[in-house]
Amino acid sequence: MSNINDIVNSESPRDVVLFIVRNKSISYPMLDRLYNRNGWVNIGNNLELLKLVHNMRLEGLIDNSDGGIKKGSNWKEPAFMAENKYTLE
């Protein structure tokens, strides 16, 4: 069984965000905390995370949702989801 930390540590931050917003929204502080708990693996710091979120919004991959982030009109499934690479607890 995998958990979200396995995904954060193994996948690109872009794919992690796409995965998280597939069924629900997430607040930026929760996303920030997720990466902070994992030592900013694959992203570096919270400024890089802010830039990523901003660029993903511009691309339509994600959208704003009452102070949070949700699936955008151009959302696409990350490859690891199609491959069923993880089974979450």
C-alpha positions, -999 to +999 in steps of 0.1 A: +000+000+000+012+035-008+004+068+007+005+104-005+040+109+008+052+081-015+037+099-045+051+133-034+086+118-031+085+099-064+065+120-088+068+155-103+051+183-083+029+191-114+016+155-114+011+155-077-011+186-079-030+171-108-035+139-087-047+157-056-072+179-074-088+150-094-118+146-071-116+175-046-100+209-040-070+216-017-060+248+000-026+262-008-016+260+029-024+222+028-004+217-003+025+238+011+024+217+043+025+185+023+057+195+006+071+210+038+066+177+056+085+159+028+115+183+029+105+202-003+115+172-024+113+177-062+103+214-058+129+232-036+108+257-016+074+273-013+082+300-038+088+274-065+055+258-054+037+292-058+052+296-093+041+261-103+006+267-090+004+300-109+017+285-141-008+256-138-036+281-134-025+300-165-025+267-185-060+258-172-049+227-155-061+239-121-085+267-111-094+287-080-120+273-056-130+294-026-094+300-014-083+266-027-072+248-059-094+226-079-094+207-112-093+231-142-109+229-176-077+216-192-069+191-164-053+158-176-046+126-158-010+121-147+007+091-163+012+073-130-026+073-125-032+057-158-006+031-150-022+024-116+013+028-101+000+033-065-027+018-044-036+043-017-045+033+018 
